[in-house]
């Protein structure tokens, strides 16, 4: 049995450029098609709704770059958070011999993007380098999400983000502009039950 990779330190290095649902779609759902007065507020609420849905699902929605920091090699398999995985940019480690942050050759591992979570497999004829005695000596840079565009996100998730943004607009008191709300309406949570990532 493979050990779970610890996911206690993950940093967003490049936030999503595109949200999971368009401003026009949310405006239509609220009957604000021809009203521009609330566009800035709605865009902020869409961002909050995207963050809430992403947190509920345990998934990245549109393309986002992350760095995962590890204290040790978890085994020959490394699980990557926030599926679906798009690509791995690099695996770096502070080497015990070099005492520098070195890039581990991509020819020594295989990346699997076909399941949840995405995986890095150490090739059979390879070994991870010995690590320098320092905090989080391993850095894995990767990209996750359904794709760069709104249309790449599954329809049910787009609907969930639109419904949540509309709910936040209709129930403004619990939402503070500039923060990410995390509680989803019950109906929205049920809508995306089948999309929720269950870690093994």
N, C-alpha and C positions, 0 to 999 in steps of 0.2 A: 504494500500500500504506500502511495506517495504521501509525504507530509505536506500539509498546507503551507503555502508561502505566507509569511507574516506581512500584513498590509498596513502596518501601524504608521508608516511615514510615506505619504504620497503627496507630491507637490504638482499643481497645475502649472506647466511652464508656458503653454500657449493656449489661452482660453478659446472656446468656440467663437468663430467669426459670425456664423449664421445660427439663428435660433431654430428650434424644432418646428415652429409654426410662424406663419407670416402675420404681420400687423393687419393686413387687409382681411384675413380670415377672422381674426378676433373682432375686428370692427363690425364685420357683417353679422357675427353672432350676437352682438350687442345692439344692432340697429344703428350703428354710428358710421355708416358707409361714407357719407358726405360731410362728416364732422371732423375737423382737424385739431380742435382745441385740446383734445385729450391724448394726442399721439405720443407725446413724450412719456406721459404717465402709463399708457398702455404698453409701450415698449419696455418700460421698467418692470411692469407686471408680467409680461411675457418672459422676461429673463428670470424673474422669481419663480414663475410657474415651471419653466424648463428645469431650474435647479431643484425644485420640489419633486418633480416627476423623476428626474435623474436619480435623486437620492432614494426615492421610494423603490425604484427598479434596481438600483445598484448598477446602473449602466450609464455610459456616455451616450449622448444623443447625436449631436452633430460633431464633426471632427475636432478633437481636442488632444493636445500633447501633454504628457505627464512625465514626471521622473519618480521612480520607485527607489527608495533607499533601503538597503538591507544590511544587517549586522553580520550575516553569515550566509553561506550558500545553503539553501534549504534541502538540497539533494540534487539529483541529476535533472530534475524538472523544476522550472520556475513558473508559477501561475501569475498572470498579470491581471490587475483589477480593471473595473469599468469596461467590460465587454460591450460590443464586439471589438476585438483587436483588429486594427488596420495594418500596423507594421511596427517593427522594432528598429529604432534608429541606431542604438548602440548599447552594448553592455560594457561598463567600465568598472575597474576595481583598483584600489590602492594595493599594489603588490608588495609582498613582504620583502622580496629581494630588491626591487627597484625603488621602493618608498615613494613612488609617483603614481598618479592616477592614469592607468594604462587602459587602452581600448582592447577588449578581448576580441580576437579574430572571429568574424561572423562565419567563417568556414568551419569553426569548431562546434557550432550549435545549429539547430534547426528550429525555425519559428512555425508554429501551428496557429492559423487564424480561423480554422474551420469549426471551432466549438467554443463553449463557454466554460471556464474563462479561456482566453488565449494563452498559449504555452510557449516556453522556450525549453527545448530539449537539448541537453548536452550530448554531442555525438559519442558513439560507443568507443571510439579510439581517442577520446579527448578527456582532459581533466580540467576542472576549474583551477585558477591560480591560487597559490597560498596568499592569505590576506595579511596586510599590515595591521598591527594592533592599534586600532583607532576607531572612533565611533563611525557607524554606517560606512564601511569601506567600499560598499558596492552601490553603483548607480546604474539604473536601467532606464533608458530614455525610449519612450514608445508613444504611438499615436493610436487613439481609440475613438469609436463612434460608428454610426451607421454610414457616414459619408460626409462630404463637405456641404451638401445642399439640404434644404428643408425636405425636398421630395425623396431623399434617401431614407428618411425616418419612416418606420411603419405607420400605416394609417391610424391604427388604434392609439399609438403614442402621440401622434399629432393631435388627434381629437382630445386626448387627455390633457395635453398642454393648453389647448384652446379653451377647454371647459374650465380648467383651473384658473387661467388668466381672467376669464369672464367672472368667475366666482370671486376672485380677489378684488375685481373692480366693483362688484355689487356689495361686497362685504369689506369695506376699506379699513375698518378700525384695527383688525389684528395685523395688518400688513404695514410695515414701516418702509418707506421708500429708501432704496439703497441697500436693503438687506434681502436675504433669501428666505422666503417663507418655506416651511417644510411640511406642513400638515395639508393633506389632500382631502377634498370632499369624498365621502364614502363611495358615492357612485363612480367617481373617477378611479379610485383605487381598485374597485371591482372590475372596471373596464379593462385595466391593464394587468390583471392577475396573471394571465398566460404569458406575459412578456417579462415577468419578474425573474431576475437572476437568482438562482438558488445555488450557493456555493457548496461544493462537495468537499 
